């Protein structure tokens, strides 16, 4: 196979930027640094009205963001290293993004509904 074309380079670069954005958005949630708000986070009526649910759900979503960003970056680099071309490479790289978003939504809903651990005070 020949070298990578401009299309592969641009799409690979975009996926790496998306990876960094996901990681950057997820880390503050893992550290409980984002209070309930109407702009950024896993926003449902329950999470917006219950700080404990907010932090549980967004901690779960933050973990999924970081993992999804890391896996997407690795897959992007691997498809580039393996000289996988358009349209296959972007479709392969899209898989962890989609799976991560689905996992984030499911885990966020479960975490928001879960009762706090009995050894922790109610938030």
N, C-alpha and C positions, 0 to 999 in steps of 0.2 A: 504494500500500500504506500501511497505517496504521503507527503507531509500534510499537516492540518491546514485547511483552508481558512479564510477569514470568517466564514460562518461558524465553524467549530470553535474558533478562538473567541468570538464575540459571545456565543451561547455559553461556553465554558466560563468565561469571565462573569457573565450575568449570574450563573448559578453560584459561583463563588461569592459574589456580592450578596445574593439571597442568603447563603449560608451564614455569612458574617452578620447580616441583619437579624436572622433568627437567633443566633447566639447572643447578640447584643440586647435583643428584646427579652430573652429568657433569663439572663443572669440576675437582673434586679428582682424578678419574681422569686427566684430561688432563695434570695437573700431577704425576702419580705420587705423590700424597700419601696414598694408601690402601694399606697393606701387606696381604699375604694375610691373610684372616680368614674366619670362618665366618658372618658376618652380612651383609656389604655388598660386592657386586661380582659379577663373572662367575666363579662358583664351579663348577669341575669338578675331578675328581681331579687332572688335569694342572696346572691353574692353582694349586691349593692346595699341590701338592708341588714346583712349579718357579717360583720367584720371577720368572724371566725371562718365562715364559709368562703369569704373573699380570699383570705390568705391560703386556706387549704386548696381551693380550686386553682388559684394562680400559681401556687408552688408546683402543683402537678403540671400545669401548662408550661411553666418555665422550664421544668425538666424536659418535657417533650420538645420545646423549642431548641434547647441546647443540643439534645441528642439528634434531633432532625437536622440541625445546622451542621453538626460534625459529620454525620453519615452522608449528607448531601455533598459536602466538600470532598470527602474521601471518594465517593462514587464519581464525582466530576473529574477528579484527578486520575482515577483509575481508567475511566473511559478515554480520557485524553492520552494517557500513557499507552493504552492498548490500541490507539489509533482508530477507535470506533467513530464513525462519521455520522453526519446528519443523514437521515432523520432518526437513526437508532440511538445515538448518544443522548440527545435531549430527552427522549422518551424513557430511557433507562434512568436518567438522573431525576426525572420527574417523579418516579415511583416513591423514593423515600420522602419527598416533600408531601405528596398526597397521603401516604400512610401516616406520616407524622401529624398532619392536620387532623385526620380522622381520629388517631389515637389521642391527640390533645383534647378534642371535643368530648370524646367518650370519658376519658379519665377526669377531665375538668368537671363534668356533670356528676360523676360518681363522688369525687372529692367534695364538691359543694354540698351534696346531700348527706355525707357521712357525719356522724356525731364526733365531736372532739374527743381525743383520748381522755380517759378518766383521771389520769395523773396530771393533766394540764388544766389551768383555770380557763373558764369560758372567755373568749376574746370579745 
